[in-house]
């Protein structure tokens, strides 16, 4: 990958994300990012917290989530 510096900590983070999210994830980025650092910061906000608060989930039957 050419957009990030060749650092072991960055490679380790990417490896951990592939393990944690084997099916990937989607980020709705409406505006163009000017650089990789800004894009990583934007995406990081969504990785740090869930899309919906856990207390709002009423039921989970492994096929659907009800809130």
Protein Blocks (a to p, Z undefined) as FASTA:
>chain_A
ZZbccdfklmmmmmmmmmmmmnopadddfbacfbfklmmmmmmmmmmpcfbdfklpmbde
hlaccZZ
